[in-house]
Amino acid sequence: MDEKTGTERAEQEYDGKVAPGGPAQTRELPGLLITKVAVDPKMSNNCYLLRCPRTGEQVLVDAAAEPERLLELVGPDGLAKVVTTHQHWDHHRALAEVVEATGAEVLVGGPDADAVTEQTGVTVDRRLAHGDEVRVGEAVLRVVAVAGHTPGSVCLRYDDPDGHSHLFTGDSLFPGGVGNTFGDADAFAQLIGDVEEKIFAAMPDTTWFYPGHGDDGRLGEERPHLDEWRARGW
């Protein structure tokens, strides 16, 4: 007889490998449900719907594309907030449609907020700074401001009281390296410095991170390569 709980089975089955047009995956933590979906076959952006299992409140990380798909995931329970991890166009193409349909509050890192409004026509309700809280019902996420990929890029940290930490990194950190700084040496120095100080020095190896494209990663698997990343310059 299988004695695993539903949460344990969902945790075991989640691997974070999603593809545009394919099914979403949900990781069920005691205090937070994480649903990951990929949109747009060309850019293959990841979007994350976060849900508090106790209150039902939901928050979307990056309304990247395919608003109909995202709104279907949101369902009838509504959407409290949309966090845009950074100003690049591929991460907010569905923002206007999602906000119009749900009335969700719009949160963006402060230095990127004006650019997001200029590109989308959507007013930013809250400009995020390092250390701010973003609540999903009873779950609390902390803003980790990581400049370099863009000036106002933000990550979101959730420390599961019953398990390990989780980090939504946008395009600032991927398995295999930091985000693209487009040949700008100063931006790369800023990004690698912020990633080392605010993520790797502040969070344990067991931290599972969720990037804006592609597969998830674990900090412990990436930590040995930090010097290599700094030496290669990307």
C-alpha positions in Angstrom: 0.0 0.0 0.0 1.3 3.5 -0.9 1.5 5.4 2.3 2.8 8.6 0.8 0.6 11.7 1.3 -0.8 13.6 -1.7 1.7 16.4 -1.0 4.6 13.9 -0.9 3.5 12.3 -4.2 3.2 15.7 -5.9 6.6 16.8 -4.6 8.1 13.6 -5.9 6.5 13.9 -9.3 7.5 17.6 -9.9 10.6 18.0 -12.0 10.1 21.5 -13.4 10.4 20.3 -17.0 7.7 22.1 -19.0 7.4 23.1 -22.6 5.1 25.5 -24.5 1.9 23.9 -25.5 2.5 21.2 -22.9 0.9 20.7 -19.5 1.7 22.7 -16.4 3.4 21.2 -13.4 2.4 21.9 -9.8 4.7 21.5 -6.7 2.6 21.3 -3.5 4.4 22.7 -0.5 2.5 22.8 2.8 2.3 26.6 2.7 2.5 27.3 -1.1 1.4 25.7 -4.3 3.7 26.5 -7.3 2.3 25.9 -10.8 4.9 26.3 -13.6 3.8 26.7 -17.2 5.8 27.5 -20.3 4.4 29.9 -23.0 5.4 31.0 -26.5 7.2 28.4 -28.6 9.8 30.9 -29.8 10.8 32.4 -26.4 9.7 29.5 -24.1 9.1 31.7 -21.1 8.2 30.2 -17.7 5.3 31.7 -15.7 4.6 30.7 -12.1 1.2 30.8 -10.5 1.6 30.8 -6.7 -1.3 29.9 -4.5 -1.8 29.9 -0.7 -3.5 26.6 0.1 -5.1 28.1 3.2 -6.6 31.3 1.8 -6.8 30.6 -1.9 -5.0 33.9 -2.7 -3.0 33.7 -6.0 0.0 35.6 -7.3 1.4 35.3 -10.8 5.2 35.7 -11.5 5.6 37.1 -15.1 2.6 37.4 -17.3 4.9 36.6 -20.2 2.5 35.6 -23.1 -0.6 33.6 -24.0 -3.1 35.5 -21.6 -5.8 32.9 -22.3 -3.6 30.1 -21.0 -2.6 32.1 -17.9 -6.2 33.1 -17.2 -7.3 29.5 -17.5 -4.7 28.6 -14.9 -5.9 31.4 -12.6 -9.4 30.1 -12.8 -12.4 31.5 -10.9 -10.6 32.3 -7.7 -9.1 35.4 -9.1 -5.6 36.9 -9.0 -4.3 39.3 -6.3 -1.0 40.4 -7.8 1.3 40.1 -10.8 5.0 40.4 -10.2 7.1 41.2 -13.3 10.7 40.1 -12.7 12.2 42.6 -15.1 11.5 45.0 -17.9 12.3 42.8 -21.0 9.5 42.6 -23.4 9.2 38.8 -23.4 8.3 38.8 -19.7 5.2 41.0 -19.8 3.4 40.6 -23.2 0.3 39.3 -21.4 0.4 41.8 -18.5 -2.2 44.2 -19.8 -4.8 41.5 -20.7 -4.3 39.6 -17.4 -4.6 42.8 -15.3 -7.6 43.9 -17.2 -9.3 40.6 -16.7 -8.5 40.2 -13.0 -7.8 43.6 -11.5 -4.6 42.3 -10.1 -2.1 44.6 -8.4 1.0 45.2 -10.5 4.5 44.9 -8.8 7.8 45.6 -10.5 11.3 46.3 -9.3 11.6 50.1 -8.9 14.3 50.9 -11.5 12.3 48.9 -14.1 8.9 50.1 -13.3 8.7 53.1 -15.7 10.0 50.9 -18.6 7.3 48.3 -18.0 4.6 51.0 -18.0 6.0 52.5 -21.2 6.1 49.1 -23.0 2.7 47.8 -21.7 0.6 50.8 -20.9 0.0 49.2 -17.5 0.4 51.4 -14.3 2.7 49.9 -11.7 1.0 49.8 -8.4 4.0 48.9 -6.3 7.7 49.5 -6.9 9.7 46.7 -5.2 13.0 47.2 -3.4 15.4 44.7 -1.9 14.0 43.1 1.3 10.3 44.0 0.6 7.6 41.4 1.3 5.3 40.0 -1.3 2.4 38.1 0.4 0.5 35.2 -1.1 -2.2 34.8 1.4 -0.4 33.5 4.5 2.9 32.8 2.6 5.6 35.5 2.6 8.1 36.0 -0.2 11.1 38.3 0.2 12.3 40.5 -2.7 15.9 39.9 -3.7 17.0 42.8 -5.9 19.7 41.6 -8.4 20.8 44.3 -10.8 22.7 43.6 -14.0 20.5 41.8 -16.4 18.3 44.9 -16.1 18.6 47.7 -13.5 15.5 46.6 -11.6 15.5 42.8 -11.9 14.0 41.1 -8.8 14.0 37.6 -7.5 11.5 36.2 -5.0 12.5 34.1 -2.0 10.2 31.7 -0.2 11.6 29.9 2.9 9.4 26.8 3.4 9.1 26.4 7.2 8.7 22.6 6.6 11.4 22.2 4.0 14.0 23.9 1.9 14.0 27.4 0.3 12.7 28.3 -3.1 13.8 31.2 -5.3 12.1 32.6 -8.4 15.0 34.2 -10.4 13.6 35.7 -13.6 16.5 36.0 -16.0 19.2 36.7 -13.4 20.2 33.1 -12.6 19.9 29.9 -14.6 21.4 26.4 -14.3 24.9 27.0 -15.8 25.2 30.7 -15.3 23.9 34.2 -14.7 21.7 36.1 -17.1 22.8 37.8 -20.3 24.4 41.2 -19.9 24.9 41.7 -23.6 28.6 42.3 -23.5 28.4 45.0 -20.9 31.4 44.3 -18.5 30.1 46.6 -15.8 26.6 45.1 -15.9 28.1 41.6 -15.7 30.2 42.6 -12.7 27.1 44.0 -11.0 25.1 40.9 -11.7 27.7 38.3 -10.7 28.4 40.3 -7.6 24.8 40.6 -6.6 24.2 36.9 -7.3 27.1 35.8 -5.2 26.3 38.2 -2.3 22.5 38.1 -2.2 21.8 34.6 -3.3 24.7 32.2 -2.9 26.1 33.8 0.3 22.6 34.2 1.8 20.8 30.9 0.9 21.6 27.2 1.4 22.7 24.7 -1.1 19.3 22.9 -0.9 17.5 26.0 -2.4 15.5 25.1 -5.5 15.4 28.0 -8.0 13.0 28.6 -10.8 14.3 30.7 -13.7 12.4 32.7 -16.4 13.3 30.1 -19.1 14.1 26.4 -19.1 14.6 23.9 -16.3 14.9 24.6 -12.5 18.1 24.3 -10.6 19.6 23.8 -7.1 22.1 26.3 -5.7 24.3 23.5 -4.4 24.8 22.2 -7.9 25.8 25.7 -9.2 27.9 27.0 -6.4 31.1 25.2 -7.4 31.0 27.0 -10.8 30.9 30.6 -9.5 34.6 31.3 -10.1 34.3 29.8 -13.6 31.4 32.1 -14.4 33.2 35.1 -13.2 36.4 34.2 -15.2 34.5 33.6 -18.5 32.5 36.9 -18.1 29.0 35.5 -18.7 
